[in-house]
Structures are given as structure tokens and as C-alpha cells.
């Protein structure tokens, strides 16, 4: 077993650790890593009594004196209070914080001390938690232990998991313990899971021999059978034996039921131990079990309202049910807490919650007051329901979306008036959807039933449509929204406009976008939206989809101007929602500049949850603009954050960008083996997007991908099929597999995956593949479609590519040469270097076939240099092959010729920021990493770049 550097190794301690050698070794390595600046986390899963708490205790003992210990336990009764767990875990740690970025500090204060400030984005709280832990670990390592993690509130869980996956090179170890049936960690890739199964009979016998060496062999055998391999059951069953039972002279309790699970047996033992306590002690234990803070002062204040005092805890401490240390009280085991709460009768539990509500009110914690009042209420109570509704909005200001849903739901349960109840359920449904609780959102929407309020009706329609879209039923979602638009527009034109905007987005993702758009447009024509600008944007999208690019372009351009002009009037989420539709017009430079502004605002405000969508947009724009290296680093960062924040749709779409980049660099994007050749998991692609300019990818199916397609960053993020097909088609085209390329492009431009932006971009590729396979007749319709779109949008790059298509189809040499020359002239400064290089490549190929060797060499050399700068290795190789056919000998760049290309995406992001003079802490704040991790990436990057200091970075061309 590995010794922990600077601390005692995880020891056997209490009986729960016996037979857990593997688990102790894992925890030893985890703690050793923290002492050696290799932060990490692990999750322990097992049934109640399987040794999870004992393992946490052993970590606490190992860290005692040499590490900063932070510990909390999830409590079922407060699982829906936002940041309830984080408040307990980090209480008192903000005193003396020196270097946490201001916005992160404010967010964390809002979570831990809600009276001070709103918490904001819960993932920003996670980033702040990471920064705080890193700062706390500067003097000595930090060990974070979380028991009963499955009862943590969602906001605390999100924040801790975000931090846990980004510990990097920090001196922090985190251990979570949860019930084996919990789904709390199902969506937490990257954290190792340790399943604690039952002990073997041999391990159980060794435990009993150490605990009770005088135990009669027959009794020992019976106890082993009753415990069913559960360590805590063994310990407690032995402790409950009388001396006569231990030596076998008295039979064991005949009331034992052999079929009961071992954890139930332990509960019965705790129940009996609690029933033996004095009544005041039992009541005070009920209060303690109903409270998650462990605050002795709060417990005493609540107890005094029930006529019990602090001294009444004495018998419970003597019975080893609770332990008091300073101002904190903790139960000896979660099962003891469960026995104390669930063993109390209803009147005792309601009295405990009322007392806690009064104590919370006196302490100024109105959120806890409302929740305890609700727990103490039986039947309808409008006063408490209204207080819960107020608390829901308080929770919203603190970033607690799941808590908002829970509060509105509980408020509805206490509401007798059906109309008011439906409104509260509608609010609960919307909040649950925002929190990512799709199944709950659907259930609450169904419970809400018919509502008369246009606002509530519109909200429920949006929720139901989003749920349909999540299930891959975009057409059903569109119909829901169109019907809702018809119903609410007369009373609320503004809401109608927003619903139409959402329905246009769903038409974009429908199986037949053209038919869906035409139907939506026809229904909307009968409604009066009062000239609302959002209606104008929706109309433009529908026109474009319905095959009217001229009308669509004008409307979208007008709408894009409105979005830019009014940007400061709305929050970041709405800005991101409205931004980017002018990507449909091919105006990538302007959209890119606006997206950069949004990215800066997201980072400045710490809007971690919104940032991946902006990074997706930026990655796609940089791909379209030929900035392949930037597109790659942007997509990888977006993918990492999307995975860390559980945004699987965005992860799948970002993986699609990486798939295209891999194809351009000559890698097969559709393989079934992951990096290193290992067999990778296969999964159905996640339905994609919000139906906006980043969407249209919701078709299921498609294999996971090899190489730089996201699997190395997020194992479960398979690229969406539309982009995977695009990637495969581009690779085929780059490698000269024209027949296969033509088939794939035909699918993209007219098949079941049809998607406007991908379709438009694929039309020139389809023309090239068709010409190369001597199917010029098939190329004509594709060229005509692209010409119509190019003329409608009027973008310079599209005009250049349209000329290239005409050159490929030219009937005579003179006509082709003129068109190629005009295309290259049009490309000048158009912002699409990849398309310009492709035009030079095709022109060079044409010149070589025309025996004009010098001109061909010039064009091909320029194309090669451009492809190598991007990089686009597949296309560079194609240019290199053409040059060799001319008798030239273009050299393949030797390994290491491009030192920047040797950096990982994270290293490149870090060194670019470091080159601007930012400190490690400032870089960490921007990238949501610990400063130690930033330093680690810099130390790895320096030798790759051939420099030894930060100052030397400023002299390098970092792309």
C-alpha cells in the first residue's frame, strides 16, 4: 500500500474498512497525488453500510493535521435548497480570500452567503469553487469529502463536479460517496467510480475476529449470514448482542427477518437505540436530522422553541449516534440520521420543521424558512404557498434553477385554487426545463393542464416543444409552437413573435425543412405581430428555408442589424439566442466579430453555461474563415466546457466541427477506433441544437469518430451525423475519391440530412466531384442552386466560388481560364483563404493539363503554402502530388518544423494568453482552470516552443 506523502496513509480504522484493500489503495494514490500537486477526484458507490462513510473517515484521519479538511453530507430534506451543500462545505472559507477574481468571488459569496449577492451562473460558482480550493491548498493540500452526495442539491452538485473535473495540477483531492442506485453521477464523465460490493465470507470473518474474538463460532456464522457482506451490519449486529448471545447460551432475536436487506437491519438497530433515549433527546435528534447545516447554534435555537436544550444532546452522544465538534454536529452515519428523522411520528417532524423555520427566519435565511414551513404543512395553505413562490424567485436570483422548479412545484401542491395551481406548475415546468430536468419538466407541464393566461400557455408550449425536440421530434415541436403562436398572438403579439421565432428554428431541424417552413409561413401570414422585429427575423429564416433567398436575405439582414443595435438591452443568454442568424447570409467576418464580443462578455461575466454555444459558433466561423488552428482550439475548449456542464447536444455539435477539421487534415473521421487504436464506445448522436444557426443536426445514428473528433476530449461526444457526413465527403474529395465524395455530397444537398448551411457549402464541392467523375450534367443543378444563393446574398467569397464552379463547367479552355482568373481576383481579401487556395489548386491542375508548366507551378505552390499554413494536410498533399507531376520536388515539412503545431489545444490557449502578459491567475480565470494547472501547461509548452521563459513568448508567431 502506498504511503501518503506528508500524511498518514488511509488506515484500516473502524471495521468498515476491513476487506477494502483495493479502495484504500485508490484513495492512497488520490491523497498522494494531492500532496504532489496532482489533483484528482473519485466517487465511491455502494449500498448503505458498505463502508463508504468509513472510507471517508479514513481519508479524514489521513489528512488530519497536514491538510485542509472540508466535509459535508447531503440531506434529503434540504436536497432542493440551492447551494445548501456548498454552504456547509465552504462555510468560513471566504474569510481572507486574496486572489479570487472579483466576479467569481461575488458568485461564490452569493452561493454561500445569499444575503450578500446573487450567485449567478452555477458553473461560474463551480469555477469559483475550483479557484477557492486552489487558493486554500497553497499553504497545505485540501481534502474535500462529501457523503450521501446523491442528496446534494443540484446546484451544489454541478459546482462541485465542474471543479472536480478541472483540478488538474492543484493540491486538492475530492472524494464523493453515494448510494449505488443513485443516478447522480451518471452524467459525470471523467470521474473514476469505485463500486463497493459485499465483503467475502473470509473478509467478514476476519472483521468479526478483530471486533469480537470471543464470539461463538455458531453465532459468528449466523451474523455473517445476516450481514450479507455489509461491514456496518456486521459491526452493529455484534454490538447489539448481549453477553449471553455472544457466547451462544441465548438464541439470537427470533424477530430477525432473514430476507431484510442488511442496511434495513442496521436501521432497526439505530431505531432501537434512538427509542431508548429520553423524549427530549429524541425530539432534538429529529430537529438535527431535519437540518442540513450541522450548525449547533441553529439547532439549539430551534430546540428552545420546542422546550429542549443543548444538554439534551448528551444521551445521543453517549449512544454514539451524533458527534459534536466545536460549532458543528454530525451524525455518526447517514443511517442514524435516517432513523432519527423517519422514526419520528408526523407531529414530531412537523414541529421540528416549524422550529427550524422560525430559527432560520431569525437568522435571515428566508429560503430555508420557506422550505421548512412547506415541510411542516399538511394540506392546502395559500400563505405558505405564496412564501414558497417568493422563495422561488429568490432562488432564481441565486442561480438555482432546479430549486426554482422545486419551490414552484411545492407551492402548487399547497395551492387549492386550480387556476393559480396551474400557473405555478407552468412556472415549475419552465424552471425544470432550464435546469436540464427534461423528464420532470414534461411531468409538470402535463400536471399544469389547460391554462388561461397567454403567458403561461406560451411558456408551456415552449417547454413541450423543447422536450419534443430533445427526443428528435422536431416536426412535432414545430406544430406545437405554430398552434401556440396562433392562440396567443392576438392578445400578446410580442409572445407570438417569439413563438414564431422558435417554430422557425424547429422548421430548420424538421425532416423536410422546405415543407415545414412553407407551412409555418402560411399559418403566420394570417396573424398580426404588430411589426415586432423578432417576427421579421423569423420570417427571413422561413423565407430562406422555403426557397426564397431574396426575401429571406433582406429580412435576416434587417433582423441582424436590430440584434446588434439592441444588444445591450438584453442579457447574455438572449443575445446568444438571437445572434448568428446572418451566418445564413455567408457574412462570416461580421458575425465572427460580434461572436468575439459575446465571448469576451461571457468570460468577463463568468457565464460558463452560455460560453460553449458561443464557442461553437466561433469554431464554425473560424472553420469557414480558414482559421483551422483557431477553430480547433476553440472547438476543443467548447467541447471540454460542454462536457463539464452536461450540455451533450453542444458537445455533439462541437465534435462535428472537430470531425471536419480532422478530415481537412487527412484523418478518417468515421472510424470506430478511438485514439491509440482502442475500441471506442458507440452511441446514438444526441439531438442537436436549438434550431438556430448552430443547429439542424438532430438526426440520430452515426459511428463515433477517431482522431481529433472529440472522443479524446469527451468520450461520449460522437459527432452529429450531418457534420460527420460532411467531414467524410471532404476527406474523400481531398484524397481524390471522387465517386464516394459525390455520393456523400448528394446526400448532404438533397437527402434526409438536408440542412441549409451545410447544403449550401456542399454545393460547390458537389460540382467539383461531379466534374471529376465526368458527370458534368449532374453538376449543373448544384451550380445553379449555388448561383441563386450567391446572387441573393451578395457576399464576395460566394461570388468567387460561383466563378470557380463556372470555370469547372466551362465548355472551352479560354472560357475556363478567364473564369479562374476572375475567381482569383474576386477572392482577394474575401476572408476565405481555404476557398481561395482551393481555387488556386483547381486552376493549377487545369494549367498543368493545359501544359502550362510554369504558371501551374506558381499556382500550385501558392496553394500548397496556404494549405500548410492553415493547416489542411489532405489538401496540401493533393497540391504536393500535382507539383510532383510537374517534376517539382516539394518537401514535406519535417516533424517539428511547426513548433506551435506540437502544442495541445490547451497549451496553445494558455501560451497565447501568457504572451499578452497575463498572470497565471488571470489566465486561469479566463479559461476556468486553476493557476497551478496553467503553470503546468506553460512548463510543458516551453520546451516544445524552444523557449525558457514567459517573456520569450512575445517573440514567437503563435498563429
HELIX and SHEET records of a PDB file:
HELIX    1   1 UNK A   15  UNK A   17  5                                   3    
HELIX    2   2 UNK A   21  UNK A   35  1                                  15    
HELIX    3   3 UNK A   52  UNK A   63  1                                  12    
HELIX    4   4 UNK A   76  UNK A   78  5                                   3    
HELIX    5   5 UNK A   84  UNK A   90  1                                   7    
HELIX    6   6 UNK A  102  UNK A  112  1                                  11    
HELIX    7   7 UNK A  122  UNK A  136  1                                  15    
HELIX    8   8 UNK A  149  UNK A  151  5                                   3    
HELIX    9   9 UNK A  154  UNK A  164  1                                  11    
HELIX   10  10 UNK A  201  UNK A  211  1                                  11    
HELIX   11  11 UNK A  217  UNK A  227  1                                  11    
HELIX   12  12 UNK A  231  UNK A  239  1                                   9    
HELIX   13  13 UNK A  243  UNK A  246  1                                   4    
HELIX   14  14 UNK A  262  UNK A  275  1                                  14    
HELIX   15  15 UNK A  279  UNK A  290  1                                  12    
HELIX   16  16 UNK A  296  UNK A  305  1                                  10    
HELIX   17  17 UNK A  310  UNK A  313  5                                   4    
HELIX   18  18 UNK A  314  UNK A  318  1                                   5    
HELIX   19  19 UNK A  334  UNK A  342  1                                   9    
HELIX   20  20 UNK A  346  UNK A  362  1                                  17    
HELIX   21  21 UNK A  366  UNK A  375  1                                  10    
HELIX   22  22 UNK A  382  UNK A  397  1                                  16    
HELIX   23  23 UNK A  401  UNK A  413  1                                  13    
HELIX   24  24 UNK A  418  UNK A  434  1                                  17    
HELIX   25  25 UNK A  438  UNK A  448  1                                  11    
HELIX   26  26 UNK A  454  UNK A  470  1                                  17    
HELIX   27  27 UNK A  474  UNK A  488  1                                  15    
HELIX   28  28 UNK A  493  UNK A  509  1                                  17    
HELIX   29  29 UNK A  513  UNK A  524  1                                  12    
HELIX   30  30 UNK A  533  UNK A  545  1                                  13    
HELIX   31  31 UNK A  549  UNK A  565  1                                  17    
HELIX   32  32 UNK A  567  UNK A  569  5                                   3    
HELIX   33  33 UNK A  572  UNK A  578  1                                   7    
HELIX   34  34 UNK A  581  UNK A  585  5                                   5    
HELIX   35  35 UNK A  588  UNK A  605  1                                  18    
HELIX   36  36 UNK A  608  UNK A  624  1                                  17    
HELIX   37  37 UNK A  628  UNK A  644  1                                  17    
HELIX   38  38 UNK A  648  UNK A  664  1                                  17    
HELIX   39  39 UNK A  675  UNK A  677  5                                   3    
HELIX   40  40 UNK A  721  UNK A  734  1                                  14    
HELIX   41  41 UNK A  738  UNK A  750  1                                  13    
HELIX   42  42 UNK A  756  UNK A  772  1                                  17    
HELIX   43  43 UNK A  776  UNK A  793  1                                  18    
HELIX   44  44 UNK A  796  UNK A  808  1                                  13    
HELIX   45  45 UNK A  813  UNK A  827  1                                  15    
HELIX   46  46 UNK A  833  UNK A  849  1                                  17    
HELIX   47  47 UNK A  853  UNK A  870  1                                  18    
HELIX   48  48 UNK A  873  UNK A  885  1                                  13    
HELIX   49  49 UNK A  899  UNK A  902  5                                   4    
HELIX   50  50 UNK A  905  UNK A  915  1                                  11    
HELIX   51  51 UNK A  920  UNK A  927  1                                   8    
HELIX   52  52 UNK A  931  UNK A  945  1                                  15    
HELIX   53  53 UNK A  951  UNK A  955  5                                   5    
SHEET    1   A 5 UNK A  68  UNK A  73  0                                        
SHEET    2   A 5 UNK A 142  UNK A 147  1                                        
SHEET    3   A 5 UNK A 172  UNK A 179  1                                        
SHEET    4   A 5 UNK A  40  UNK A  46  1                                        
SHEET    5   A 5 UNK A 192  UNK A 196  1                                        
SHEET    1   B 2 UNK A 322  UNK A 325  0                                        
SHEET    2   B 2 UNK A 328  UNK A 331 -1                                        
END                                                                             
